[in-house]
Amino acid sequence: MFSRMRTHQPIQLFVSIGAGLNQLPLIREAKKLGFQVIGVDTNASAPGFCHCDLKIQESISNHAAIHKKLLELLVDGEILGIMTKSYGPAMQTTAYLAEKFRLPFLPFSSAGIFLNKRKMKSILRKHSLPTPPAVPVSSRDGNLTIPEQAFPIVMKPAIGHAKMNVRLIESLPEFRRHVVPLMAGDSDIILERFIPGDEIIAAGVIHEGTYHLAAMTDKITSPPPYFVDTMHAAPSRHSALAESISGMGQKIADAFGIVSSPLIMECVISETGPCIIEAVPEFGGEFIPDVLIPAHNGYHIIRESIQSMSGRGFAPPGSARQKPVVVKYITGTPGVLASFNPEGPRKVRGILFSRIFKEIGSPISEPTTNHDRIGVVAVTGRTLDEAVERAGIAAESYNIRIK
């Protein structure tokens, strides 16, 4: 008499490329979905490791070594998802590993293009996607120069993040003072025409090659010459452009062969319509995917992105009632952070989230990059004006002192 053998179900595994503080929302969502999580980070004390079932201590940019170590762990499990909430090299490693384990994401070759803004912009232009025109540099009498009529222009590194070394250049003397030394030093610098208009963030997710817009937010930045994000607010005053924005997201998915991935687009609303400043197949930061969007319209974009890659029942954004939400960043004047009250914002009505990024004794400078910001609050209100007002009150309630 034959006994019926039980089929053994492999353990369902999810890999988080990165285990730092910003990765926690991704790791937690994967755990809620029933995955056993493998965290990867070079820092043995990374806070995300406490929430992971297994950990790999390795640089997130060393994709070949991570692949080898993952193979060693696959004795009784199956990797169904590999994602990151980080930027740049982490996204490239995710693409490499997704390809190796035959998971839907984007081609590894496309990931390399996204890391270089020059190459990425070239693909956008090739597919007739609106993006600021490049400003050519010529040599006159042995000196680098550009036409006077090209100003103002935006200078940015071809490879970079967090608005580092991004600057508005308004005249030829400024060009010679700020740009020429960098170019002479072999820095890979992009120069683009400055496009005036309101800035927005479009956060979406690509599922089986189809783009779904999850939310649009208005973005406020610091005054020129820098472009530090100081506030994000939803709903956007440009919500009527949702169809046009969705069309651009779909074109990007098609152009880069993206199958399953979050997608962030930074756009400026020019006189002729939306113009793409930057697009990346990432969740993006600014607490938009993990705090703002769920509070704004109830859509959990991190969870649904995991569901999309793992083939476990993706749900597209719906038509839920939208609540006004504001994410406001705190900046300061040069000095040293002397004190703050971390409990202050928690007493403000409508508070969703608060965090101080700096420690007591940390140097504080004028905001020239996103890393210069001191802290953040996220607040909701009955109206957008009320949410903005409450955000201001919450920021003040930190009682930050700088000496």
Rosetta blueprint (number, residue, H / E / L):
1 M L
2 F L
3 S L
4 R L
5 M L
6 R L
7 T L
8 H L
9 Q L
10 P L
11 I E
12 Q E
13 L E
14 F E
15 V E
16 S E
17 I E
18 G L
19 A L
20 G L
21 L H
22 N H
23 Q H
24 L H
25 P H
26 L H
27 I H
28 R H
29 E H
30 A H
31 K H
32 K H
33 L L
34 G L
35 F L
36 Q E
37 V E
38 I E
39 G E
40 V E
41 D E
42 T L
43 N L
44 A L
45 S L
46 A L
47 P H
48 G H
49 F H
50 C H
51 H H
52 C L
53 D L
54 L E
55 K E
56 I E
57 Q E
58 E L
59 S L
60 I L
61 S L
62 N L
63 H H
64 A H
65 A H
66 I H
67 H H
68 K H
69 K H
70 L H
71 L H
72 E H
73 L H
74 L L
75 V L
76 D L
77 G E
78 E E
79 I E
80 L E
81 G E
82 I E
83 M E
84 T L
85 K L
86 S L
87 Y L
88 G L
89 P H
90 A H
91 M H
92 Q H
93 T H
94 T H
95 A H
96 Y H
97 L H
98 A H
99 E H
100 K H
101 F L
102 R L
103 L L
104 P L
105 F L
106 L L
107 P L
108 F H
109 S H
110 S H
111 A H
112 G H
113 I H
114 F H
115 L H
116 N L
117 K H
118 R H
119 K H
120 M H
121 K H
122 S H
123 I H
124 L H
125 R H
126 K H
127 H L
128 S L
129 L L
130 P L
131 T L
132 P L
133 P L
134 A E
135 V L
136 P L
137 V L
138 S E
139 S E
140 R E
141 D L
142 G L
143 N E
144 L E
145 T E
146 I L
147 P L
148 E H
149 Q H
150 A H
151 F L
152 P L
153 I E
154 V E
155 M E
156 K E
157 P E
158 A L
159 I L
160 G L
161 H L
162 A L
163 K L
164 M L
165 N L
166 V L
167 R E
168 L E
169 I E
170 E L
171 S L
172 L H
173 P H
174 E H
175 F H
176 R H
177 R H
178 H H
179 V H
180 V H
181 P H
182 L H
183 M H
184 A H
185 G L
186 D L
187 S L
188 D L
189 I E
190 I E
191 L E
192 E E
193 R E
194 F L
195 I L
196 P L
197 G L
198 D E
199 E E
200 I E
201 I E
202 A E
203 A E
204 G E
205 V E
206 I E
207 H E
208 E L
209 G L
210 T E
211 Y E
212 H E
213 L E
214 A E
215 A E
216 M E
217 T E
218 D E
219 K E
220 I E
221 T E
222 S L
223 P L
224 P L
225 P L
226 Y L
227 F L
228 V L
229 D E
230 T E
231 M E
232 H E
233 A E
234 A E
235 P L
236 S L
237 R L
238 H L
239 S H
240 A H
241 L H
242 A H
243 E H
244 S H
245 I H
246 S H
247 G H
248 M H
249 G H
250 Q H
251 K H
252 I H
253 A H
254 D H
255 A H
256 F H
257 G L
258 I L
259 V L
260 S L
261 S E
262 P E
263 L E
264 I E
265 M E
266 E E
267 C E
268 V E
269 I E
270 S E
271 E L
272 T L
273 G E
274 P E
275 C E
276 I E
277 I E
278 E E
279 A E
280 V E
281 P L
282 E L
283 F L
284 G L
285 G L
286 E L
287 F L
288 I H
289 P H
290 D H
291 V H
292 L H
293 I H
294 P H
295 A H
296 H H
297 N H
298 G L
299 Y L
300 H L
301 I H
302 I H
303 R H
304 E H
305 S H
306 I H
307 Q H
308 S H
309 M H
310 S H
311 G L
312 R L
313 G L
314 F L
315 A L
316 P L
317 P L
318 G L
319 S L
320 A L
321 R L
322 Q L
323 K L
324 P L
325 V E
326 V E
327 V E
328 K E
329 Y E
330 I E
331 T L
332 G L
333 T L
334 P L
335 G E
336 V E
337 L E
338 A E
339 S E
340 F L
341 N L
342 P L
343 E L
344 G H
345 P H
346 R H
347 K H
348 V L
349 R L
350 G L
351 I E
352 L E
353 F E
354 S E
355 R E
356 I E
357 F L
358 K L
359 E L
360 I L
361 G L
362 S L
363 P E
364 I E
365 S L
366 E L
367 P L
368 T L
369 T L
370 N H
371 H H
372 D H
373 R L
374 I L
375 G E
376 V E
377 V E
378 A E
379 V E
380 T E
381 G L
382 R L
383 T L
384 L H
385 D H
386 E H
387 A H
388 V H
389 E H
390 R H
391 A H
392 G H
393 I H
394 A H
395 A H
396 E H
397 S L
398 Y L
399 N L
400 I L
401 R E
402 I E
403 K L
